[in-house]
Amino acid sequence: MSRDEQAAPPGVPPGVDTSRPSIARVYDAGLGGKDNFEADREVLRAILEVTPEGMVVARDNRDWLIRVTRFLAEQAGVRQFLDLGSGLPTTENTHEVAQRIDPESTVVYVDDDPVVEAHGKVLLEENEQTHFVGGDLTRPEELLADPALHRRLDFSEPVALYLIGVLHHFPDLDRLREIVRTYVDALAPGSFLAISHFHNPGGEHEEIAKRVERAMLDSGMGSGYFRTREEIASLFLDLELLEPGLCRAPDWWPDGPRVKPLVVPQRMFLAGLARKPR
C-alpha cells in the first residue's frame, strides 16, 4: 500500500492523493460540499482573497446547467445527455433535472477524477438511465470509441453535449477547438453543445481577471484560464448559437427579474448553448 493510500482519510478511494487539490473538489468546496480536503480549500481561499465573492460563479454555473437542462428536455425534446468533466454530484444534477421531465432521459457522466468516479458509481444505483464512464475528455477519440459510451447513447439521435465549467482548465486553445470539433463531428444533426467559461472582459475588470487567473495558476491546482469573448465564442465552431447567445450566465433566460446588480465575478463568466444544424 502506498503512502498516499495509508494517509487517506476513511472512505477516500485508493490512490487518491488528498494533499493535492482537484478541480472537482475545489468546485465542491465552493458550493459548500463535503467531498473536499484541506488542499482544495487552500485553493478556494486563495481565490477568495483576490475576489471575496468569487464562488458566486460556481452557483451561477450550477443554476445555468439546471436552466439549460430544463430547456433541452422540455422545449427541445432532447432525451440524451453527455456531461463531460461532470465533477462531483451536488444538488440538482443533470439527470435529476432531465428525468424529472422525462424519466426515460439517459444521462452519461464522464470524469477522470478518482473521487468523482467513486461517486459516479453510486449514481449507477439510482436508475437504469443514469450512467458514469471514467475517461479523459481531452482524449475524444479514445472516449468516443469506448463501448460503454455506445451502450448508453445512440449517436444517430440528438445528444446534448455538456462542456460546462471545464474548458478553462486547459491552456491550449487551438487544441481545445480540435477536441470540440471531434466531439461535434460525432453528434447527430439536431444535437446541442453547452459551454460555460471564465471570461476576461477587458476594461475595468481586466486586472481582476488576471489576478484571479494568476491565483489559480499559482495554486496547487495549476489551471484556470480567463479568455476573451472572441476566444470563447470560437469554441462553438460553426454551430448556431441560440438566443441570447454567449452571455453572462445569469443573463441566459433567468427564471425571473433581477433584484440586485451583478457582482464583479459574475461579469467574468460566460455561457452559451448552440445547435448542430439538421
Salt bridges, closest charged atoms under 4 A:
ASP35 OD1 - LYS34 NZ 3.73
ASP35 OD1 - HIS119 NE2 3.44
GLU38 OE1 - ARG41 NE 3.59
GLU38 OE2 - ARG45 NH2 2.26
ASP40 OD2 - ARG25 NE 2.80
GLU92 OE1 - ARG100 NH2 2.74
ASP102 OD2 - ARG79 NE 2.63
GLU117 OE2 - LYS121 NZ 4.00
GLU126 OE1 - HIS95 NE2 2.69
ASP136 OD2 - ARG139 NE 3.94
ASP174 OD1 - ARG177 NH2 2.43
GLU178 OE1 - ARG175 NH1 3.25
ASP185 OD1 - ARG181 NH1 3.61
GLU204 OE2 - HIS205 NE2 3.95
GLU206 OE2 - LYS210 NZ 3.38
ASP218 OD1 - ARG214 NH1 3.14
ASP238 OD1 - ARG181 NH2 3.50
GLU240 OE2 - ARG275 NH2 3.26
ASP251 OD2 - ARG248 NE 3.05
ASP251 OD1 - ARG258 NH2 2.25
ASP255 OD1 - ARG70 NH2 2.74
